[in-house]
Structure formats: structure tokens, C-alpha cells
Amino acid sequence: MSRQFFVFGMAPMHREYLNAVRGAENFHWLKLFTDDEIVWFPERPMAELLALAEQQVKAYNGDVAGIINHWDFPSSTLHPILCQQHGFRSADLLAVLKCEHKYWSRLEQRKALPDWVPDFCAVDPFAEDPLEQLQFGFPFWLKPIVGHSSQLGFRIDDEAGFRRAIDIIRTEVRQLGELLNFALARVEVPPEVGAVDGNWCVAEKLLTGKQCGIEGTMVNGRYRVHGIVDTVKDSRNQSFTRYEYPSAWPEYAQEKICAAGEALLRQIGFDNSAFGIEFFWDPASDTFRVLELNTRISQSHSDQFVKVHGVSNHEAALDVALDRETDFSALQGEFRCAAKFMLRRYRNTVVTRVPDEAELRALERSIPGCRIHPIVTEGQQLGDLPGQDSYSYEIADICLGAQSQEELLSTYRDLAQQLHFEFADGKGFEAFQFDSVRY
């Protein structure tokens, strides 16, 4: 008899990756919300989202073995609440909130790794003069206390930029902030966090260097990293352009961040969950910094794991629920390296042409392992796209595999030139997103 798992925000492509786990014929996947309902600024309040999820899980009569999450907030916070109610394995809510609440998380990180944390301070965007709360000078990043995909995140270079960002944040921050406040009310928030709730922001000094993330599991106190993925930005250091696996960082740097990840999770009391932790490394000064902690595997990494190991990273989420030890080291896929590329435009305009199905499938057939997923539709204003960062618009996701990084990047550049998107401003794709560093 197959074992049943609810999956937050399961789209058709996720079902394919879920079925790319060993023994997939023994599992059955049940959708818990669509990705539109749970990912991009959900319109329902947290209490309603939780009630709907509880109702769906409770009403199911099959043998449910667990709940899988591969998205950020709010499903990351709904996950431990539901798992605790139904006796499924997960991290507890307190530990999850110590990761999701960016200011609280920085306080915990500083306790575990004081030299790995940039200067930071909390900022109330609704204060009479938020500028007075800053504890350091320009430049810095300003981010909401809770969020994902760099939404409402701004690089601040001067006072005028700060005030422009605050005006935007004031209009939108409560969409996720109030959802977080619902969860914060269920735990005891320490005095050091104080009044800093989901509608606040955190200002952080800039991090420099290369970005990389470890993904792993903590099960019954056993810490294990199953993959290290490079997160690469464009040459202007504005927007993410690819997630590349495996990491091209030197071995000693990878060992350093793996050890740091364990120290962070044990400080937070994080256990019985998958995780992802992002770091920066500056080769010039050989310094390391923590960027953020995530409480799940990343669905953005699934295709890379399939290409390199022959199985999806969803296997790690299953291993947590089933009390198994994740180990991909003996597995081998078709490619030696792989990446998910984010093809972008950096100016707001209207999409006037999108490649049709026949064009896309022909291109995919011409490149082994290629997958092309357009984000936009014809006639769409880029500024209306949900879930974008503050500097660009994601046009398409492209998944590729190769036998070397040089081949991987070359194939992507050639493919982007063959994708016939057109825009009302008459311009194509900006070249600076293709000249990212190779490490």
C-alpha cells in the first residue's frame, strides 16, 4: 500500500520531481494549496490558511505519513503547526520562527557565529522618522522582517533612496507581516526581539563576495549536508541569474560553511527538518558571512539534483518524515553539473511575443536535459508580475545540464539568443546578466 504525503503548493512540475525519488511507486502526493494560493502574497489571513489546511488534512481518510514543504513563508510556518497537530515529524514552530524572523534570526546567528554576521538593526517603517533608527551609515540593504525572493528588498545608497524604499514598504509590508504576527502570537518572543514584529524591517550592512547555499537535514540531532549550490547574481550584483550545482567553491570553503551551518542550527534548536542556509565568501579577504536560514529544501534546486544525482532533493524531505539518513554521494545522474537559470529583463515594459509551444519543445529537443518554462504571457506588463525582486523581472526559467561549467554557461548564452521573446520597448535581454563570474 502506498504512503500518502501532503505537499504545499504542488504544481505539475513538482509532481514530476516528487516522482524522481527512489521508490516513488510507493508514495502518493496530495496537493495542499496551489502555488498561487500559498506563495505569492497570499490574500487569505493566516488563520484562514491554517483552518483550510487543517480541514483538508483532517478530512483525508488515507494513511498520511507526513507533509512536505519546499516553499518559503507562509507555508514554512504553517508546516510545523500542522505537523505538530497531526503527529508528523518537523521542526518546532519556535525554531522555525527564529529562522523566518530576519531580525530574531540575526540575533541568534550572532550568538553562534559573531564574526560571520554583518552589522544590522531593526527599522520600524511606520515610525515618524524611520531614518533616526539607523545605527550605521550608507550603503546597506533594507529588507522586511519576513519575505522571500528578495521581495521589498532594496539596496540603500543615500537618504533619498531610503525614503523612497520606505514609502513602497509601507504600502506592501503588511501583506506578509500580518501573517507572521499570527504565528508569533503562538510562541514566547524574547525581550531582545521586543516590539519588532512582522511589519518591521531590518537594515544590514552590505555583504560582498560569492554566494553559496548548503542544503541538508537535521534528524534526531543528526546533521547532514546533502548538497552545496552556488547562487550567482548578474555582474551588477542586482538579481539572481542562476542556481548552479555542484558548487565551484574550493573544498576548504565548503567545509567551513558546512561546519558553520551545524553551529547555527544547534544554537537555534532546529531539528527534524530539512534546511537551507545561504552564505557569502569574499576570496580577497577570505572572510565568511551568513545571509539567511531557510527551513526547507528548495524546489528551485530539484532539477539540478535530478540531473547530477538521478534523484530529486525531495528525497531529503521524505527522509526526514521517514526517519532515514539522506546520502546522495553514491548516486550518479546524466550530467556532471546543472543549473536553473533565470532569464530577466531590467526595465518595465509590455511583452509583445512569447515563443509558442512548438518553438520551445524544438529547442528542448535540441539540447539534452533542457527545460524551458516561460513566466510571462503575451500582452503582460512586467510590472504586474508577482514575486519579483526590486530590480528586474523574471521572463523564463531555464534548466540545463552539462559535463563542465564552461559548457553549461555557453549553452545557456546560445539558447537565450534563440528564445524569441519580444517587448514593446524594442529591446532584447541585457548582456550584463550573461557575464556572471565563473568562480
C-alpha positions as CSV (number, residue, x, y, z in Angstrom):
1,M,0.0,0.0,0.0
2,S,1.4,3.4,-1.0
3,R,2.1,6.0,1.7
4,Q,0.5,9.4,1.3
5,F,2.2,12.8,1.7
6,F,0.6,16.2,1.5
7,V,2.7,18.7,-0.4
8,F,2.5,22.5,0.0
9,G,1.9,24.5,-3.2
10,M,2.3,21.5,-5.6
11,A,2.4,22.5,-9.3
12,P,2.5,19.9,-12.1
13,M,6.3,20.2,-12.4
14,H,6.7,19.4,-8.7
15,R,4.8,16.2,-9.1
16,E,7.4,15.2,-11.7
17,Y,10.2,16.0,-9.3
18,L,8.5,14.2,-6.5
19,N,8.3,11.1,-8.7
20,A,12.0,11.4,-9.3
21,V,12.7,9.8,-5.8
22,R,13.7,6.2,-5.2
23,G,10.7,4.0,-4.7
24,A,8.3,6.7,-6.0
25,E,5.8,4.0,-6.8
26,N,5.3,3.5,-3.1
27,F,4.3,7.1,-2.5
28,H,1.2,9.2,-3.4
29,W,1.3,13.0,-3.4
30,L,-1.6,15.1,-2.2
31,K,-1.8,18.8,-3.1
32,L,-2.1,21.2,-0.1
33,F,-2.9,24.6,-1.8
34,T,-1.8,25.6,-5.3
35,D,1.4,27.6,-5.6
36,D,-0.7,30.7,-6.4
37,E,-2.6,30.3,-3.2
38,I,0.3,29.9,-0.9
39,V,3.4,31.5,-2.4
40,W,2.9,35.0,-4.0
41,F,1.5,37.3,-1.3
42,P,-1.5,35.0,-0.3
43,E,-4.7,37.1,0.1
44,R,-6.2,35.0,2.9
45,P,-5.2,35.8,6.5
46,M,-3.0,33.2,8.3
47,A,-5.9,31.9,10.5
48,E,-7.9,31.1,7.4
49,L,-5.0,29.5,5.6
50,L,-4.4,27.3,8.7
51,A,-8.0,26.4,9.1
52,L,-8.3,25.4,5.4
53,A,-5.1,23.3,5.7
54,E,-6.3,21.6,8.9
55,Q,-9.7,20.8,7.3
56,Q,-8.1,19.2,4.2
57,V,-5.6,17.1,6.2
58,K,-8.2,16.0,8.7
59,A,-10.8,15.1,6.0
60,Y,-8.4,12.8,4.2
61,N,-9.0,9.1,5.2
62,G,-5.8,7.6,3.8
63,D,-2.6,6.7,5.6
64,V,-0.8,10.1,5.7
65,A,2.9,9.8,6.5
66,G,3.8,13.4,6.5
67,I,3.7,16.9,5.0
68,I,6.4,18.1,2.6
69,N,7.2,21.8,2.2
70,H,9.5,23.3,-0.4
71,W,8.4,26.9,-0.3
72,D,9.3,29.9,1.9
73,F,6.9,31.8,4.2
74,P,4.0,31.4,4.9
75,S,3.9,27.6,4.2
76,S,7.2,27.3,6.1
77,T,5.4,28.4,9.2
78,L,2.2,26.6,8.6
79,H,4.2,23.4,8.2
80,P,5.3,22.9,11.8
81,I,1.9,23.9,13.2
82,L,0.2,21.3,11.1
83,C,2.8,18.6,11.7
84,Q,2.6,19.1,15.4
85,Q,-1.2,18.8,15.4
86,H,-1.2,15.6,13.4
87,G,1.9,13.9,14.9
88,F,4.2,14.3,11.8
89,R,7.9,14.9,12.1
90,S,9.0,18.6,11.7
91,A,11.0,21.3,13.4
92,D,9.1,23.1,16.1
93,L,7.4,26.4,15.5
94,L,9.7,28.3,17.8
95,A,12.9,27.2,15.9
96,V,11.2,27.9,12.6
97,L,10.3,31.5,13.7
98,K,13.9,32.1,14.8
99,C,14.9,31.5,11.2
100,E,12.0,33.2,9.4
101,H,12.0,36.5,11.5
102,K,15.0,38.1,10.0
103,Y,15.9,40.3,13.0
104,W,15.4,37.5,15.5
105,S,17.5,35.2,13.2
106,R,20.4,37.7,13.1
107,L,20.4,37.8,16.9
108,E,20.7,34.0,17.1
109,Q,23.3,34.0,14.4
110,R,25.4,36.5,16.3
111,K,25.4,34.2,19.3
112,A,26.7,31.3,17.4
113,L,29.0,33.0,14.9
114,P,29.7,36.6,15.9
115,D,32.3,37.1,13.2
116,W,30.0,35.9,10.5
117,V,27.2,38.4,10.9
118,P,27.1,41.9,9.4
119,D,26.1,44.9,11.3
120,F,22.3,45.1,11.5
121,C,19.5,47.0,13.2
122,A,15.7,46.9,13.3
123,V,13.7,49.7,11.5
124,D,10.0,50.5,12.0
125,P,8.9,51.8,8.6
126,F,5.8,53.3,10.3
127,A,7.8,55.4,12.7
128,E,7.6,59.2,12.4
129,D,11.1,59.3,11.0
130,P,12.5,55.8,10.4
131,L,15.9,57.3,9.4
132,E,16.5,58.1,13.1
133,Q,16.6,54.3,13.9
134,L,19.6,53.6,11.7
135,Q,22.8,52.6,13.7
136,F,25.2,52.9,10.8
137,G,25.7,54.8,7.5
138,F,25.1,54.1,3.9
139,P,25.2,51.9,1.9
140,F,23.1,49.0,3.3
141,W,20.3,46.6,2.4
142,L,16.8,47.2,3.8
143,K,14.5,44.2,4.0
144,P,11.2,43.3,5.5
145,I,11.3,41.1,8.6
146,V,9.7,38.3,6.6
147,G,9.7,37.7,2.9
148,H,11.2,35.7,0.1
149,S,12.7,36.0,-3.4
150,S,14.1,39.4,-2.5
151,Q,10.7,41.0,-2.4
152,L,10.7,44.5,-1.0
153,G,14.5,44.3,-0.6
154,F,16.4,47.5,-1.5
155,R,20.0,48.5,-1.6
156,I,20.1,51.9,0.1
157,D,22.8,54.3,-1.0
158,D,21.5,57.6,0.3
159,E,18.7,59.3,2.3
160,A,16.6,59.8,-0.8
161,G,16.8,56.1,-1.7
162,F,15.9,55.2,1.9
163,R,12.8,57.4,1.9
164,R,11.7,56.0,-1.5
165,A,12.0,52.4,-0.2
166,I,10.2,53.2,3.0
167,D,7.2,54.6,1.0
168,I,7.0,51.4,-1.0
169,I,7.4,49.2,2.0
170,R,4.7,50.9,3.9
171,T,2.1,50.1,1.2
172,E,3.0,46.4,1.0
173,V,4.8,45.1,4.1
174,R,1.6,44.1,6.0
175,Q,0.6,41.5,3.3
176,L,3.1,39.1,4.8
177,G,3.8,40.9,8.0
178,E,0.4,40.2,9.5
179,L,0.7,36.5,8.6
180,L,3.9,36.3,10.6
181,N,2.3,38.1,13.5
182,F,-0.3,35.4,13.7
183,A,2.5,32.8,14.2
184,L,4.5,35.0,16.6
185,A,1.4,35.1,18.9
186,R,1.7,31.4,19.3
187,V,5.2,31.5,20.9
188,E,7.0,33.4,23.6
189,V,9.1,36.1,21.9
190,P,12.2,37.1,23.9
191,P,12.7,40.6,25.3
192,E,15.7,41.1,23.0
193,V,13.3,41.0,20.0
194,G,10.8,43.3,21.7
195,A,8.3,45.1,19.5
196,V,9.9,44.1,16.3
197,D,7.1,42.2,14.6
198,G,6.3,41.2,11.0
199,N,5.6,44.7,9.9
200,W,9.1,46.0,10.7
201,C,12.3,45.8,8.6
202,V,15.9,45.0,9.2
203,A,18.8,47.1,7.8
204,E,22.0,45.2,7.2
205,K,25.4,46.3,6.0
206,L,26.3,45.0,2.5
207,L,27.8,41.6,2.1
208,T,30.4,41.1,-0.6
209,G,31.9,38.2,-2.4
210,K,30.4,35.0,-3.8
211,Q,27.1,33.5,-2.6
212,C,26.5,29.8,-1.9
213,G,23.9,27.7,-0.1
214,I,24.1,24.4,1.8
215,E,21.1,22.1,1.8
216,G,20.7,19.3,4.2
217,T,18.7,17.7,7.0
218,M,18.7,17.6,10.8
219,V,17.0,14.4,12.1
220,N,17.1,13.5,15.8
221,G,20.1,15.7,16.2
222,R,22.0,14.2,13.3
223,Y,23.2,16.9,11.0
224,R,23.9,16.1,7.4
225,V,24.5,18.2,4.2
226,H,23.4,16.6,1.0
227,G,24.3,19.4,-1.5
228,I,26.0,22.7,-1.9
229,V,24.6,25.1,-4.5
230,D,26.1,28.3,-5.9
231,T,23.7,31.3,-6.1
232,V,25.0,33.6,-8.8
233,K,24.0,37.2,-9.4
234,D,24.4,39.3,-12.6
235,S,27.6,41.3,-13.0
236,R,25.9,44.4,-11.4
237,N,25.1,42.3,-8.3
238,Q,21.4,43.1,-8.5
239,S,19.4,40.0,-9.4
240,F,19.9,36.2,-9.2
241,T,20.7,34.7,-12.6
242,R,21.3,31.0,-11.7
243,Y,21.4,28.3,-9.1
244,E,24.4,26.1,-10.1
245,Y,25.1,22.6,-8.7
246,P,27.5,21.3,-7.5
247,S,29.3,24.3,-6.0
248,A,32.5,25.5,-7.6
249,W,33.8,26.8,-4.3
250,P,37.2,25.4,-3.1
251,E,36.8,22.4,-0.8
252,Y,38.1,24.2,2.4
253,A,35.5,27.0,1.9
254,Q,32.7,24.4,1.5
255,E,33.9,22.7,4.7
256,K,33.8,26.0,6.6
257,I,30.2,26.7,5.7
258,C,29.1,23.2,6.5
259,A,30.6,23.4,10.0
260,A,29.1,26.9,10.4
261,G,25.6,25.6,9.4
262,E,25.7,23.0,12.1
263,A,26.7,25.6,14.7
264,L,23.8,27.8,13.7
265,L,21.1,25.1,13.7
266,R,22.2,23.8,17.2
267,Q,22.1,27.4,18.5
268,I,18.5,27.8,17.3
269,G,17.4,24.3,18.5
270,F,16.4,23.3,15.0
271,D,15.8,19.6,14.5
272,N,13.7,17.1,12.5
273,S,13.5,19.1,9.3
274,A,15.3,19.8,6.0
275,F,17.1,23.2,5.8
276,G,18.9,25.5,3.5
277,I,21.5,28.1,4.6
278,E,22.9,30.9,2.4
279,F,26.5,32.2,2.9
280,F,28.9,34.8,1.4
281,W,32.6,34.2,1.0
282,D,34.9,37.0,0.0
283,P,38.0,35.4,-1.5
284,A,40.0,38.6,-1.4
285,S,39.9,38.8,2.4
286,D,38.9,35.1,3.0
287,T,36.0,36.2,5.2
288,F,32.7,34.4,5.5
289,R,29.2,35.8,6.4
290,V,25.8,34.3,6.9
291,L,23.0,35.6,4.7
292,E,19.9,33.7,5.9
293,L,18.5,30.4,7.1
294,N,15.6,28.6,5.4
295,T,13.6,25.8,6.9
296,R,13.0,23.5,3.9
297,I,14.6,22.1,0.7
298,S,14.4,24.4,-2.3
299,Q,12.2,23.4,-5.2
300,S,14.4,25.6,-7.3
301,H,17.2,23.0,-6.8
302,S,15.2,19.9,-7.7
303,D,16.1,19.8,-11.4
304,Q,19.8,20.1,-10.6
305,F,19.7,17.2,-8.2
306,V,17.9,15.0,-10.8
307,K,20.5,15.9,-13.5
308,V,23.5,15.3,-11.3
309,H,22.4,12.5,-8.9
310,G,19.4,11.0,-10.8
311,V,17.0,11.7,-7.9
312,S,15.2,14.9,-6.7
313,N,16.1,16.6,-3.5
314,H,12.6,15.9,-2.4
315,E,14.1,12.6,-1.3
316,A,15.7,14.5,1.6
317,A,12.3,15.8,2.7
318,L,10.9,12.2,2.6
319,D,13.9,11.1,4.6
320,V,13.0,13.5,7.4
321,A,9.4,12.2,7.6
322,L,10.5,8.6,7.4
323,D,13.5,8.9,9.8
324,R,16.0,8.0,7.1
325,E,19.5,9.3,6.5
326,T,19.9,11.3,3.3
327,D,23.0,10.4,1.2
328,F,23.3,11.2,-2.4
329,S,27.1,10.5,-2.6
330,A,26.8,7.2,-4.4
331,L,24.2,8.4,-6.9
332,Q,25.0,9.5,-10.4
333,G,22.9,11.2,-13.0
334,E,23.4,12.1,-16.6
335,F,25.4,15.3,-16.1
336,R,28.3,16.4,-14.0
337,C,26.8,19.9,-13.4
338,A,23.5,21.6,-13.8
339,A,21.8,25.0,-13.2
340,K,18.5,26.7,-13.1
341,F,18.9,30.0,-15.0
342,M,16.6,33.0,-14.5
343,L,16.3,34.9,-17.8
344,R,15.5,38.5,-17.0
345,R,14.6,42.0,-18.2
346,Y,15.5,45.0,-16.1
347,R,13.0,47.6,-17.4
348,N,9.3,47.6,-17.1
349,T,7.6,47.1,-20.4
350,V,4.9,45.1,-22.1
351,V,5.6,41.6,-23.5
352,T,4.6,41.5,-27.2
353,R,5.7,38.0,-28.1
354,V,6.3,34.7,-26.3
355,P,7.8,31.7,-28.0
356,D,5.0,29.2,-28.8
357,E,4.9,25.5,-27.6
358,A,6.3,24.2,-30.9
359,E,9.3,26.6,-30.6
360,L,10.0,25.7,-27.0
361,R,9.7,22.0,-27.5
362,A,12.0,22.1,-30.6
363,L,14.7,23.9,-28.6
364,E,14.3,21.5,-25.7
365,R,14.8,18.5,-28.1
366,S,17.9,20.1,-29.5
367,I,19.7,20.2,-26.1
368,P,19.7,17.1,-23.9
369,G,18.1,17.7,-20.5
370,C,16.9,21.2,-21.4
371,R,13.7,22.5,-19.8
372,I,12.2,26.0,-20.6
373,H,9.4,27.5,-18.5
374,P,8.2,30.9,-19.6
375,I,7.0,33.1,-16.7
376,V,5.3,35.8,-18.8
377,T,2.4,35.8,-21.3
378,E,1.9,37.9,-24.4
379,G,0.4,41.4,-23.5
380,Q,1.6,41.3,-19.9
381,Q,3.1,44.3,-18.2
382,L,6.2,43.2,-16.5
383,G,5.5,45.5,-13.5
384,D,2.4,43.3,-12.9
385,L,4.4,40.1,-12.4
386,P,4.0,38.8,-8.8
387,G,7.0,37.9,-6.6
388,Q,9.7,39.9,-8.4
389,D,12.8,41.5,-6.8
390,S,13.2,45.3,-6.8
391,Y,15.4,45.5,-9.8
392,S,14.3,43.1,-12.6
393,Y,11.6,40.9,-14.0
394,E,11.9,37.1,-14.5
395,I,10.9,36.2,-18.1
396,A,11.7,32.5,-18.1
397,D,13.3,29.7,-16.1
398,I,15.7,27.5,-18.0
399,C,17.1,24.3,-16.6
400,L,20.3,22.9,-18.2
401,G,22.8,20.1,-17.6
402,A,26.4,19.8,-18.9
403,Q,29.7,18.0,-18.4
404,S,31.5,21.2,-17.4
405,Q,30.7,24.7,-16.2
406,E,32.1,26.2,-19.4
407,E,29.7,24.1,-21.5
408,L,26.9,24.9,-19.2
409,L,27.3,28.7,-19.5
410,S,28.0,28.6,-23.2
411,T,24.9,26.5,-23.8
412,Y,22.8,29.0,-21.9
413,R,24.1,32.0,-23.7
414,D,23.4,30.4,-27.1
415,L,19.9,29.3,-26.0
416,A,18.9,32.7,-24.7
417,Q,19.7,34.2,-28.2
418,Q,17.4,31.7,-29.8
419,L,14.4,32.4,-27.5
420,H,12.3,34.9,-29.4
421,F,10.7,36.9,-26.8
422,E,9.8,40.5,-27.9
423,F,8.9,43.6,-25.9
424,A,7.2,46.9,-26.5
425,D,10.3,48.9,-25.9
426,G,12.0,47.1,-28.8
427,K,14.9,46.0,-26.7
428,G,16.3,42.5,-26.0
429,F,17.9,40.9,-23.0
430,E,20.6,42.9,-21.2
431,A,24.1,41.5,-21.8
432,F,25.3,42.0,-18.2
433,Q,23.2,39.1,-16.9
434,F,25.2,36.7,-19.1
435,D,28.7,37.7,-18.0
436,S,28.4,36.4,-14.4
437,V,31.6,35.2,-12.7
438,R,32.6,31.6,-13.2
439,Y,34.3,31.2,-9.8
